Amino acid sequence: MGEYTSNDSELFFLPVDSDHKATEFRLFSTAPPHMRAFHLAWISLFSCFFSTFAIPPLLAIIHDDLNLTDTDIGNAGIASFVGSIFSRLAMGPVCDLIGPRRASATLSLLTAPIVLATSLVQSANEFILLRFFIGFSIANFVANQFWMSSMFSSNVVGLANGFAGGWACVGSGATQLLMPLIYSLIKSLGVTSFTAWRVAFIVPATFQIVTALMVLVYGQDLPDGNYQNVQSATNQPRERNFLKVLFHGLKNYRGWILGLTYGYSFGVELTIDNIIDKYFYDRFDLSLQIAGAIASSFSLANIVSRPFGGVLSDIMAKKYGIKGRLWSLWIVQTMAGILCLTLGQINSLYGSIVVMVFFSLFVQAASGLTFGVVPFVSKRSLGVISGMTGSGGTVGAVFTQLLLFSGSRFSTQTGISLMGIMMLVCTLPVTLIYFPQWGGMFCGPKINPTITGQDYLMLE
Protein backbone atom coordinates (compact mmCIF):
# COMPACT_ATOMS: atom_id res chain seq x y z
CA MET A 1 0.00 0.00 0.00
CA GLY A 2 2.15 2.89 -1.23
CA GLU A 3 1.79 6.48 -2.34
CA TYR A 4 0.15 7.43 -5.57
CA THR A 5 2.22 9.78 -7.68
CA SER A 6 0.64 9.67 -11.15
CA ASN A 7 -3.14 9.77 -11.42
CA ASP A 8 -3.62 10.88 -7.84
CA SER A 9 -1.13 13.72 -8.19
CA GLU A 10 -3.55 15.22 -10.70
CA LEU A 11 -6.43 15.00 -8.21
CA PHE A 12 -4.76 16.14 -4.99
CA PHE A 13 -2.25 18.81 -4.02
CA LEU A 14 -0.60 16.52 -1.46
CA PRO A 15 0.81 13.00 -1.99
CA VAL A 16 -1.74 10.41 -0.88
CA ASP A 17 -2.00 6.71 -0.08
CA SER A 18 -4.38 4.24 -1.75
CA ASP A 19 -7.29 5.57 0.36
CA HIS A 20 -6.42 9.09 -0.81
CA LYS A 21 -5.41 10.12 2.71
CA ALA A 22 -2.56 12.62 2.73
CA THR A 23 0.85 11.17 3.55
CA GLU A 24 2.33 14.63 4.16
CA PHE A 25 1.26 17.38 6.55
CA ARG A 26 2.04 20.93 5.39
CA LEU A 27 1.08 23.20 8.25
CA PHE A 28 0.87 26.47 6.35
CA SER A 29 -0.89 25.09 3.29
CA THR A 30 -4.63 25.52 2.72
CA ALA A 31 -4.77 23.02 -0.15
CA PRO A 32 -8.11 21.22 -0.47
CA PRO A 33 -9.31 18.87 0.74
CA HIS A 34 -6.77 17.73 3.35
CA MET A 35 -5.17 20.92 4.65
CA ARG A 36 -8.37 22.92 4.20
CA ALA A 37 -10.12 20.40 6.46
CA PHE A 38 -7.32 20.76 9.00
CA HIS A 39 -7.63 24.54 9.23
CA LEU A 40 -11.42 24.47 9.33
CA ALA A 41 -11.34 21.81 12.06
CA TRP A 42 -9.00 23.63 14.44
CA ILE A 43 -10.54 27.09 13.91
CA SER A 44 -14.05 25.76 14.49
CA LEU A 45 -13.04 23.94 17.67
CA PHE A 46 -11.02 26.99 18.78
CA SER A 47 -14.25 29.01 18.66
CA CYS A 48 -16.00 26.40 20.81
CA PHE A 49 -13.25 26.47 23.45
CA PHE A 50 -13.37 30.26 23.32
CA SER A 51 -17.12 30.20 24.02
CA THR A 52 -16.93 27.54 26.73
CA PHE A 53 -14.21 29.36 28.69
CA ALA A 54 -15.45 32.91 28.00
CA ILE A 55 -17.26 33.08 31.37
CA PRO A 56 -14.44 32.46 33.91
CA PRO A 57 -12.40 35.59 33.00
CA LEU A 58 -15.46 37.75 33.76
CA LEU A 59 -16.61 35.86 36.86
CA ALA A 60 -15.73 38.69 39.21
CA ILE A 61 -18.24 40.97 37.44
CA ILE A 62 -20.83 38.23 36.86
CA HIS A 63 -20.55 37.23 40.53
CA ASP A 64 -21.52 40.73 41.65
CA ASP A 65 -24.27 41.18 39.06
CA LEU A 66 -26.03 37.86 39.75
CA ASN A 67 -25.14 37.66 43.48
CA LEU A 68 -23.56 34.25 42.97
CA THR A 69 -22.13 32.25 45.86
CA ASP A 70 -18.89 30.26 45.67
CA THR A 71 -21.05 27.13 45.60
CA ASP A 72 -22.98 28.46 42.59
CA ILE A 73 -19.73 29.15 40.73
CA GLY A 74 -18.35 25.70 41.57
CA ASN A 75 -21.57 24.00 40.48
CA ALA A 76 -21.57 25.96 37.22
CA GLY A 77 -18.02 24.87 36.46
CA ILE A 78 -18.90 21.23 37.07
CA ALA A 79 -22.08 21.62 34.98
CA SER A 80 -20.05 22.74 31.97
CA PHE A 81 -17.93 19.59 32.20
CA VAL A 82 -20.94 17.30 32.70
CA GLY A 83 -22.58 18.72 29.57
CA SER A 84 -19.54 17.90 27.49
CA ILE A 85 -19.40 14.30 28.78
CA PHE A 86 -22.70 13.26 27.23
CA SER A 87 -22.27 15.32 24.08
CA ARG A 88 -18.79 13.91 23.39
CA LEU A 89 -20.01 10.34 23.77
CA ALA A 90 -22.92 11.01 21.40
CA MET A 91 -20.77 12.89 18.90
CA GLY A 92 -18.71 9.80 18.12
CA PRO A 93 -21.43 7.66 16.52
CA VAL A 94 -22.96 10.78 14.95
CA CYS A 95 -19.67 11.34 13.10
CA ASP A 96 -19.70 7.69 12.05
CA LEU A 97 -23.17 8.13 10.58
CA ILE A 98 -23.29 11.61 9.01
CA GLY A 99 -19.64 12.68 8.86
CA PRO A 100 -17.54 15.14 10.87
CA ARG A 101 -18.39 18.18 8.77
CA ARG A 102 -22.14 18.20 9.35
CA ALA A 103 -21.78 16.92 12.91
CA SER A 104 -19.38 19.73 13.84
CA ALA A 105 -21.29 22.55 12.15
CA THR A 106 -24.67 21.43 13.49
CA LEU A 107 -23.45 21.34 17.08
CA SER A 108 -21.83 24.77 16.78
CA LEU A 109 -24.98 26.29 15.29
CA LEU A 110 -27.15 24.74 18.02
CA THR A 111 -24.98 25.94 20.91
CA ALA A 112 -24.14 29.44 19.60
CA PRO A 113 -27.59 30.85 20.60
CA ILE A 114 -27.01 29.44 24.10
CA VAL A 115 -23.72 31.33 24.32
CA LEU A 116 -25.57 34.48 23.26
CA ALA A 117 -28.28 33.78 25.86
CA THR A 118 -25.64 34.23 28.57
CA SER A 119 -26.24 37.96 28.15
CA LEU A 120 -29.84 37.47 29.32
CA VAL A 121 -29.23 35.35 32.45
CA GLN A 122 -30.78 36.70 35.66
CA SER A 123 -30.33 34.03 38.34
CA ALA A 124 -27.85 31.48 39.66
CA ASN A 125 -29.93 28.55 38.41
CA GLU A 126 -30.12 30.02 34.91
CA PHE A 127 -26.36 30.60 35.01
CA ILE A 128 -25.65 26.97 35.95
CA LEU A 129 -28.05 25.67 33.30
CA LEU A 130 -26.46 27.80 30.60
CA ARG A 131 -22.98 26.59 31.49
CA PHE A 132 -24.26 23.01 31.23
CA PHE A 133 -25.54 23.54 27.69
CA ILE A 134 -22.59 25.66 26.54
CA GLY A 135 -20.34 22.75 27.59
CA PHE A 136 -21.94 20.70 24.80
CA SER A 137 -20.03 22.74 22.23
CA ILE A 138 -16.60 21.27 22.98
CA ALA A 139 -17.89 17.88 21.86
CA ASN A 140 -16.68 19.28 18.56
CA PHE A 141 -13.32 17.97 19.70
CA VAL A 142 -14.49 14.48 18.71
CA ALA A 143 -15.42 15.67 15.22
CA ASN A 144 -12.08 17.49 15.02
CA GLN A 145 -10.03 14.36 15.72
CA PHE A 146 -12.31 12.12 13.63
CA TRP A 147 -11.93 14.47 10.66
CA MET A 148 -8.14 14.40 10.85
CA SER A 149 -8.14 10.59 11.06
CA SER A 150 -10.30 10.54 7.91
CA MET A 151 -7.99 12.85 5.98
CA PHE A 152 -4.43 11.88 6.96
CA SER A 153 -2.54 8.60 6.60
CA SER A 154 -0.98 6.70 9.50
CA ASN A 155 2.49 8.19 9.12
CA VAL A 156 1.19 11.72 9.86
CA VAL A 157 -2.15 11.16 11.62
CA GLY A 158 -0.64 11.75 15.06
CA LEU A 159 0.86 15.00 13.84
CA ALA A 160 -2.43 16.14 12.27
CA ASN A 161 -4.45 15.22 15.38
CA GLY A 162 -1.90 16.91 17.62
CA PHE A 163 -1.93 20.22 15.76
CA ALA A 164 -5.70 20.24 15.19
CA GLY A 165 -6.43 19.55 18.86
CA GLY A 166 -3.56 21.58 20.28
CA TRP A 167 -4.20 24.77 18.36
CA ALA A 168 -7.90 24.52 19.17
CA CYS A 169 -7.23 24.12 22.90
CA VAL A 170 -5.37 27.43 22.81
CA GLY A 171 -8.85 28.94 22.69
CA SER A 172 -9.24 28.34 26.43
CA GLY A 173 -6.13 30.42 27.09
CA ALA A 174 -6.89 33.07 24.49
CA THR A 175 -10.29 33.78 26.00
CA GLN A 176 -8.66 34.49 29.39
CA LEU A 177 -6.72 37.27 27.70
CA LEU A 178 -9.30 38.56 25.20
CA MET A 179 -12.64 38.55 27.05
CA PRO A 180 -11.43 41.08 29.68
CA LEU A 181 -10.16 43.28 26.82
CA ILE A 182 -13.49 43.02 24.98
CA TYR A 183 -15.32 43.86 28.21
CA SER A 184 -13.04 46.87 28.85
CA LEU A 185 -13.48 48.12 25.28
CA ILE A 186 -17.28 47.99 25.55
CA LYS A 187 -17.16 49.68 28.94
CA SER A 188 -14.95 52.46 27.52
CA LEU A 189 -17.81 53.35 25.17
CA GLY A 190 -19.86 54.46 28.16
CA VAL A 191 -21.68 51.18 28.79
CA THR A 192 -22.20 50.29 32.45
CA SER A 193 -20.24 47.40 33.97
CA PHE A 194 -23.24 45.09 34.42
CA THR A 195 -24.32 45.67 30.81
CA ALA A 196 -20.85 45.52 29.27
CA TRP A 197 -20.16 41.91 30.30
CA ARG A 198 -23.47 40.86 28.75
CA VAL A 199 -22.77 42.62 25.45
CA ALA A 200 -19.32 40.99 25.36
CA PHE A 201 -20.88 37.56 24.75
CA ILE A 202 -22.01 38.65 21.29
CA VAL A 203 -18.38 38.14 20.20
CA PRO A 204 -17.91 34.40 21.03
CA ALA A 205 -21.43 33.57 19.82
CA THR A 206 -20.85 35.29 16.46
CA PHE A 207 -17.41 33.72 16.12
CA GLN A 208 -18.90 30.27 16.61
CA ILE A 209 -21.63 30.84 14.01
CA VAL A 210 -19.16 32.13 11.41
CA THR A 211 -16.78 29.18 11.80
CA ALA A 212 -19.67 26.69 11.63
CA LEU A 213 -20.85 28.17 8.33
CA MET A 214 -17.28 28.04 6.99
CA VAL A 215 -17.13 24.31 7.83
CA LEU A 216 -20.40 23.68 5.99
CA VAL A 217 -19.53 25.72 2.91
CA TYR A 218 -15.85 24.94 2.46
CA GLY A 219 -15.34 21.62 4.27
CA GLN A 220 -15.31 18.06 2.95
CA ASP A 221 -15.71 14.90 5.04
CA LEU A 222 -13.37 12.61 3.13
CA PRO A 223 -10.64 13.02 0.51
CA ASP A 224 -13.07 11.83 -2.18
CA GLY A 225 -16.12 13.78 -1.08
CA ASN A 226 -18.77 13.93 1.61
CA TYR A 227 -20.48 11.09 3.43
CA GLN A 228 -23.37 11.01 0.97
CA ASN A 229 -21.05 9.23 -1.47
CA VAL A 230 -18.87 7.42 1.08
CA GLN A 231 -19.44 4.03 -0.54
CA SER A 232 -17.92 5.17 -3.82
CA ALA A 233 -15.08 6.86 -1.92
CA THR A 234 -14.11 3.76 0.08
CA ASN A 235 -15.45 0.98 -2.19
CA GLN A 236 -17.05 -0.75 0.78
CA PRO A 237 -20.42 -0.59 2.59
CA ARG A 238 -20.66 1.43 5.75
CA GLU A 239 -22.69 0.56 8.83
CA ARG A 240 -25.65 2.92 9.10
CA ASN A 241 -27.30 1.63 12.29
CA PHE A 242 -26.61 3.96 15.21
CA LEU A 243 -26.89 1.30 17.94
CA LYS A 244 -24.72 -1.22 16.10
CA VAL A 245 -21.99 1.37 15.58
CA LEU A 246 -22.26 2.45 19.22
CA PHE A 247 -22.16 -1.02 20.79
CA HIS A 248 -19.39 -2.18 18.51
CA GLY A 249 -17.23 0.61 19.90
CA LEU A 250 -18.35 0.17 23.51
CA LYS A 251 -17.29 -3.50 23.43
CA ASN A 252 -13.69 -2.56 22.65
CA TYR A 253 -11.76 -2.49 25.93
CA ARG A 254 -8.98 -0.42 24.37
CA GLY A 255 -11.38 2.50 24.07
CA TRP A 256 -12.14 2.33 27.81
CA ILE A 257 -8.44 2.32 28.69
CA LEU A 258 -7.75 5.28 26.42
CA GLY A 259 -10.72 7.09 27.99
CA LEU A 260 -9.22 6.55 31.45
CA THR A 261 -5.79 7.65 30.27
CA TYR A 262 -7.22 10.76 28.62
CA GLY A 263 -9.13 11.52 31.82
CA TYR A 264 -5.76 12.03 33.49
CA SER A 265 -4.12 14.01 30.71
CA PHE A 266 -6.74 16.29 29.17
CA GLY A 267 -8.98 15.93 32.23
CA VAL A 268 -6.13 17.16 34.41
CA GLU A 269 -5.54 20.01 31.98
CA LEU A 270 -9.18 21.12 32.33
CA THR A 271 -8.93 20.88 36.11
CA ILE A 272 -5.75 22.96 36.18
CA ASP A 273 -7.43 25.57 33.95
CA ASN A 274 -10.08 25.94 36.66
CA ILE A 275 -7.79 26.22 39.68
CA ILE A 276 -4.33 27.43 38.70
CA ASP A 277 -5.01 31.18 38.71
CA LYS A 278 -6.57 31.03 42.18
CA TYR A 279 -3.73 28.76 43.33
CA PHE A 280 -1.05 31.31 42.42
CA TYR A 281 -3.19 34.19 43.69
CA ASP A 282 -3.75 32.62 47.12
CA ARG A 283 -0.47 30.82 47.72
CA PHE A 284 1.97 33.51 46.55
CA ASP A 285 -0.15 36.63 47.18
CA LEU A 286 -0.11 37.80 43.56
CA SER A 287 -2.41 40.29 41.88
CA LEU A 288 -5.32 38.95 39.83
CA GLN A 289 -3.68 40.21 36.63
CA ILE A 290 -0.36 38.45 37.26
CA ALA A 291 -2.03 35.25 38.46
CA GLY A 292 -4.24 35.32 35.34
CA ALA A 293 -1.25 35.79 33.05
CA ILE A 294 0.50 32.80 34.62
CA ALA A 295 -2.68 30.74 34.32
CA SER A 296 -3.15 31.61 30.65
CA SER A 297 0.40 30.46 29.87
CA PHE A 298 -0.59 26.94 30.90
CA SER A 299 -3.21 26.65 28.12
CA LEU A 300 -1.24 28.63 25.57
CA ALA A 301 1.50 25.99 25.72
CA ASN A 302 -0.85 23.85 23.60
CA ILE A 303 0.50 25.69 20.56
CA VAL A 304 3.56 23.43 20.66
CA SER A 305 3.04 20.77 23.35
CA ARG A 306 0.07 18.79 22.07
CA PRO A 307 1.36 18.81 18.46
CA PHE A 308 4.71 17.57 19.79
CA GLY A 309 2.88 14.58 21.30
CA GLY A 310 1.45 13.77 17.88
CA VAL A 311 4.87 14.13 16.23
CA LEU A 312 6.48 11.89 18.84
CA SER A 313 3.78 9.25 18.35
CA ASP A 314 4.39 9.17 14.59
CA ILE A 315 8.19 9.07 14.97
CA MET A 316 8.03 6.20 17.44
CA ALA A 317 5.58 4.34 15.20
CA LYS A 318 8.01 4.53 12.28
CA LYS A 319 10.67 2.77 14.36
CA TYR A 320 8.63 0.42 16.56
CA GLY A 321 5.06 0.31 15.19
CA ILE A 322 2.14 0.44 17.61
CA LYS A 323 4.49 -0.54 20.46
CA GLY A 324 6.29 2.79 20.00
CA ARG A 325 3.06 4.74 20.28
CA LEU A 326 2.09 2.95 23.52
CA TRP A 327 5.49 3.23 25.19
CA SER A 328 5.82 6.95 24.39
CA LEU A 329 2.30 7.60 25.76
CA TRP A 330 3.07 5.78 29.01
CA ILE A 331 6.45 7.45 29.55
CA VAL A 332 5.29 11.00 28.81
CA GLN A 333 2.13 10.77 30.92
CA THR A 334 4.08 9.21 33.81
CA MET A 335 6.50 12.13 33.67
CA ALA A 336 3.51 14.50 33.71
CA GLY A 337 2.23 12.79 36.85
CA ILE A 338 5.60 13.21 38.57
CA LEU A 339 5.67 16.91 37.64
CA CYS A 340 2.10 17.38 38.90
CA LEU A 341 3.07 15.79 42.22
CA THR A 342 6.11 18.09 42.39
CA LEU A 343 4.03 21.20 41.64
CA GLY A 344 1.96 20.59 44.75
CA GLN A 345 5.07 20.26 46.91
CA ILE A 346 7.28 23.14 45.77
CA ASN A 347 7.14 26.32 47.85
CA SER A 348 8.78 29.06 45.75
CA LEU A 349 6.98 31.19 43.19
CA TYR A 350 9.60 30.93 40.45
CA GLY A 351 10.12 27.23 41.09
CA SER A 352 6.36 26.67 40.80
CA ILE A 353 6.22 28.56 37.51
CA VAL A 354 9.09 26.51 36.05
CA VAL A 355 7.55 23.21 37.18
CA MET A 356 4.13 24.31 35.86
CA VAL A 357 5.62 25.09 32.43
CA PHE A 358 7.26 21.66 32.17
CA PHE A 359 4.10 20.04 33.55
CA SER A 360 1.98 21.76 30.88
CA LEU A 361 4.31 20.54 28.13
CA PHE A 362 4.19 16.92 29.28
CA VAL A 363 0.49 16.65 30.17
CA GLN A 364 -0.60 18.26 26.88
CA ALA A 365 1.84 16.13 24.90
CA ALA A 366 0.27 13.08 26.57
CA SER A 367 -3.11 14.18 25.19
CA GLY A 368 -1.61 14.30 21.70
CA LEU A 369 -0.03 10.88 22.21
CA THR A 370 -3.38 9.41 23.29
CA PHE A 371 -4.98 10.47 20.03
CA GLY A 372 -1.97 9.08 18.22
CA VAL A 373 -3.28 5.65 19.28
CA VAL A 374 -7.05 6.23 18.89
CA PRO A 375 -7.23 5.96 15.05
CA PHE A 376 -5.85 2.40 15.17
CA VAL A 377 -8.35 0.93 17.62
CA SER A 378 -11.38 0.44 15.39
CA LYS A 379 -12.19 1.27 11.78
CA ARG A 380 -15.94 0.62 11.94
CA SER A 381 -16.48 2.63 15.15
CA LEU A 382 -13.70 5.21 14.95
CA GLY A 383 -16.12 7.95 15.99
CA VAL A 384 -17.31 5.97 19.01
CA ILE A 385 -13.75 5.32 20.18
CA SER A 386 -12.95 9.01 19.69
CA GLY A 387 -16.06 9.90 21.68
CA MET A 388 -15.28 7.46 24.48
CA THR A 389 -11.76 8.83 24.76
CA GLY A 390 -12.90 12.45 24.61
CA SER A 391 -15.62 11.82 27.18
CA GLY A 392 -13.04 10.25 29.44
CA GLY A 393 -11.24 13.60 29.51
CA THR A 394 -14.24 15.42 30.93
CA VAL A 395 -15.24 12.56 33.26
CA GLY A 396 -11.75 12.71 34.72
CA ALA A 397 -12.05 16.48 35.14
CA VAL A 398 -15.41 16.23 36.92
CA PHE A 399 -14.31 13.39 39.20
CA THR A 400 -11.05 15.11 40.11
CA GLN A 401 -12.76 18.46 40.69
CA LEU A 402 -15.36 16.92 42.99
CA LEU A 403 -12.91 14.72 44.88
CA LEU A 404 -9.97 17.06 45.36
CA PHE A 405 -11.00 20.66 44.72
CA SER A 406 -14.56 21.01 46.00
CA GLY A 407 -15.09 21.95 49.65
CA SER A 408 -12.37 22.18 52.26
CA ARG A 409 -11.28 18.52 52.46
CA PHE A 410 -7.89 19.27 50.91
CA SER A 411 -5.85 22.41 50.37
CA THR A 412 -5.25 23.25 46.70
CA GLN A 413 -1.58 22.27 46.88
CA THR A 414 -2.45 18.95 48.52
CA GLY A 415 -5.08 18.35 45.87
CA ILE A 416 -2.53 18.97 43.10
CA SER A 417 -0.13 16.46 44.67
CA LEU A 418 -2.86 13.83 44.98
CA MET A 419 -3.88 14.48 41.39
CA GLY A 420 -0.30 13.67 40.35
CA ILE A 421 -0.53 10.32 42.16
CA MET A 422 -3.84 9.59 40.42
CA MET A 423 -2.18 10.31 37.07
CA LEU A 424 0.56 7.79 37.79
CA VAL A 425 -1.95 5.10 38.76
CA CYS A 426 -4.39 5.70 35.90
CA THR A 427 -1.62 5.60 33.28
CA LEU A 428 -0.65 2.04 34.21
CA PRO A 429 -3.54 0.37 32.26
CA VAL A 430 -1.88 1.48 29.00
CA THR A 431 0.35 -1.56 29.53
CA LEU A 432 -2.74 -3.77 29.02
CA ILE A 433 -3.53 -2.52 25.50
CA TYR A 434 -2.82 -5.30 23.03
CA PHE A 435 -3.48 -5.62 19.28
CA PRO A 436 -3.74 -9.24 18.03
CA GLN A 437 -1.70 -8.59 14.88
CA TRP A 438 0.85 -6.18 16.28
CA GLY A 439 1.16 -6.86 20.00
CA GLY A 440 1.34 -4.42 22.90
CA MET A 441 4.02 -2.82 25.04
CA PHE A 442 5.66 -6.03 26.21
CA CYS A 443 4.74 -8.83 23.82
CA GLY A 444 3.52 -9.68 20.37
CA PRO A 445 4.90 -10.58 16.95
CA LYS A 446 7.75 -8.70 15.35
CA ILE A 447 6.67 -5.26 14.13
CA ASN A 448 7.21 -4.31 10.50
CA PRO A 449 7.66 -0.51 10.66
CA THR A 450 6.53 -0.08 7.03
CA ILE A 451 2.99 -1.26 7.82
CA THR A 452 0.53 1.55 7.07
CA GLY A 453 -2.45 2.77 9.03
CA GLN A 454 -5.01 1.08 6.84
CA ASP A 455 -3.62 -2.32 7.83
CA TYR A 456 -4.05 -1.40 11.47
CA LEU A 457 -7.56 -0.15 10.82
CA MET A 458 -8.50 -3.47 9.25
CA LEU A 459 -8.31 -4.85 12.80
CA GLU A 460 -11.99 -4.20 13.45
Number of C-alpha atoms within 10 A of each C-alpha: 12 12 16 15 13 9 8 16 13 10 13 19 16 22 19 24 21 14 21 24 27 27 20 19 19 13 12 8 14 15 15 16 22 30 24 16 26 28 21 23 32 27 23 28 31 29 29 36 28 28 30 25 25 26 20 18 17 17 14 11 15 20 15 11 15 14 13 17 12 11 11 16 18 17 20 21 22 22 22 25 28 21 22 26 26 18 22 31 23 19 29 33 29 23 27 26 19 16 24 32 27 21 23 28 25 18 19 28 19 15 23 24 16 20 27 22 18 22 17 13 17 12 12 18 13 15 22 21 17 22 25 23 21 30 28 25 31 32 29 31 30 32 29 29 31 30 27 31 26 22 26 29 24 27 22 24 30 35 30 31 32 35 29 29 31 29 24 25 27 24 27 26 24 19 25 23 17 15 24 16 13 18 21 16 14 19 18 12 9 9 15 11 16 15 15 21 26 19 18 24 21 17 16 23 24 18 18 27 21 17 23 28 16 15 24 16 11 13 25 24 25 27 23 19 14 17 21 11 12 19 11 12 16 15 10 9 9 14 12 12 11 12 10 14 22 22 13 16 28 16 10 16 15 23 25 18 22 27 27 25 30 34 29 34 33 24 29 29 23 21 24 20 19 19 15 20 22 18 19 21 18 14 13 14 12 16 13 14 12 13 19 20 15 18 25 21 18 25 27 19 21 28 20 16 26 32 27 24 33 30 25 24 33 25 19 18 27 19 15 18 24 27 23 21 28 25 19 21 26 22 14 20 29 24 19 26 30 17 22 28 24 19 22 21 14 14 13 10 14 10 12 17 18 12 18 23 17 17 24 27 23 26 31 33 31 35 32 34 34 31 31 31 22 23 27 22 25 22 17 20 26 29 34 30 33 32 33 28 29 33 31 28 29 30 23 26 28 24 15 22 24 14 14 20 22 17 13 8 11 14 14 20 20 17 20 28 21 19 24 24 16 17 27 21 14 19 24 14 15 20 14 14 18 20 18 9 13 18 17 22 20 11 11 14 10 11 17 14 14 14 17 18 19 18 12 20 16 12 15 14
